[in-house]
Amino acid sequence: MNYTIKEGHDLHFSFNKRINYIGYYLLLPLKYYTSRYNITQGNPDLKPNILYNVSLNYGLLGKYYFSANYSWSGNALSDYNYSDSTMMEDYPVIVSTWKDGIKRQSFNMNGYIPITFTSWWSNVNQGNIYWNGYQTEDMGNVSNFKYGFFTQHDFNLPFGVKSQVLYKYNSGGKSSAYVETGSYHHLGVSLQKSFLKDESLRFKLEANNLLYNRSDRTVRTGQTFTHSYDYKYHPTFQLTFSYTINKGKIKKLRQVQDSDK
């Protein structure tokens, strides 16, 4: 449902119901040894999840956008670990699998704000705030709060060179009922130059993953606790030349809903 309050002020409300099916790999009951003490095994009893979502979006001047979303389901899926001493005689192993039957609800707010500082410097900002709540038979009610944002700066430099700087950050928090992940941030820089009158020939130099990250992942289920982390610093550089060929004439067709005007 869409409603225009007045010119430049628009509201959009939506409600949807969808089904999330289970991937084939998660259903396989076969055991895979990932290490001497760890086994990954699918769960053939997993059922699809029905997800409901309500959202309200507000657009200002066709430029700024804000939204609020609430979703809930009664059969959410999560990674699940448990200890089993019957598989090996000398020592117990940790079995990593998946579990459903989790009641989940989530609320998030999002803002999209572009800013033009000068004729050669523009900026786009987006921020998200999340609240997630879970209810399980063994842990009861658990919830957490997390946030994320990104900012992108575009520069028009001399000699037709364009530059872009992008920074992204996501805070740590629960990704499912039993799993918690650490924070992550990313920095990327690029330079781009177009040639020929129609700008069909382009040159682009990119540098990404310029920041150090420690990637944490914790799965906590009852008396079983696993924690893994990676120290990552792997900057990547890419040089691209592209040429676009256009042949023929472009004919624009008006949208159907406007054809009566």
Buried (B, 14 or more C-beta within 10 A) or exposed (E): EEEEEEEEEBEBEEEEEEEEEBEEEBEBEEEEEEEEEBBBBBBEEBEEBEBBBBBEBBBEEEEBBBBBBBBBBBBBBBBBBBBEEEEEEEEBBBBBBBBBBBBBBBBBBBBBBEEEEEEEEBBBBBBBBBBBBBBBEEBEEBEBEBBBBBBBBBBEEEEEEBBBBBBBBBBBBBBBBBBBBBBBBBBBBBBBBBEEEEEEEBBBBBBBBBBEBEEBBBBBBEEBEBEEEEEEEEEEEEEEEEEEEEEEEEEEEEEEEEEEE
